Amino acid sequence: MPEVVQNPISESMISAVSGALNIPLIIGGGIATPEKAAANAKAGADIIVVEMP
């Protein structure tokens, strides 16, 4: 059984890191809903990693 992430990366952190990089930003962990994945993408994540049940 995979461990559940208690504190996923915030959209503000994703935005800050994305703005400082010139390479693709890969985000994973704590993404349990399509809405969270969409919020991460909107914040600047280029690739979203999710675990299949």
Backbone hydrogen bonds in HBPLUS format (Angstrom, degrees):
<---DONOR---> <-ACCEPTOR-->    atom                        ^
c    i                          cat <-CA-CA->   ^        H-A-AA   ^      H-
h    n   atom  resd res      DA  || num        DHA   H-A  angle D-A-AA Bond
n    s   type  num  typ     dist DA aas  dist angle  dist       angle   num
A0014-ILE N   A0010-SER O   3.05 MM   4  6.38 160.5  2.09 150.5 156.1     1
A0015-SER N   A0011-GLU O   2.92 MM   4  6.08 160.0  1.96 146.6 151.8     2
A0016-ALA N   A0012-SER O   3.01 MM   4  6.19 158.2  2.06 142.1 147.8     3
A0017-VAL N   A0013-MET O   2.94 MM   4  6.11 169.4  1.95 156.1 158.6     4
A0018-SER N   A0014-ILE O   2.85 MM   4  5.86 163.3  1.87 150.5 156.3     5
A0019-GLY N   A0015-SER O   3.00 MM   4  6.09 154.1  2.07 144.3 150.6     6
A0020-ALA N   A0017-VAL O   3.03 MM   3  5.17 138.9  2.21 100.8 112.8     7
A0021-LEU N   A0018-SER O   3.38 MM   3  5.39 155.9  2.44 100.2 107.0     8
A0046-ASP N   A0025-LEU O   2.85 MM  21  5.17 145.0  1.98 138.8 150.2     9
A0047-ILE N   A0025-LEU O   3.13 MM  22  6.37 156.2  2.19 150.3 148.7    10
A0027-ILE N   A0047-ILE O   2.90 MM  20  6.25 167.5  1.91 164.9 165.4    11
A0049-VAL N   A0027-ILE O   2.79 MM  22  6.05 161.2  1.83 157.6 160.1    12
A0037-ALA N   A0033-THR O   3.17 MM   4  6.51 161.2  2.20 150.8 155.8    13
A0038-ALA N   A0034-PRO O   2.90 MM   4  6.12 157.5  1.95 146.7 152.9    14
A0039-ALA N   A0035-GLU O   2.90 MM   4  6.11 154.3  1.96 144.7 151.9    15
A0040-ASN N   A0036-LYS O   2.94 MM   4  6.16 156.5  2.00 148.5 154.4    16
A0041-ALA N   A0037-ALA O   2.97 MM   4  6.23 157.3  2.02 148.0 154.3    17
A0042-LYS N   A0038-ALA O   2.87 MM   4  6.07 161.9  1.90 150.9 156.0    18
A0043-ALA N   A0039-ALA O   2.96 MM   4  6.12 142.0  2.10 139.9 150.2    19
A0045-ALA N   A0040-ASN O   3.03 MM   5  5.65 166.1  2.05 147.3 143.6    20
A0044-GLY N   A0041-ALA O   3.07 MM   3  5.25 146.6  2.19 101.3 111.4    21
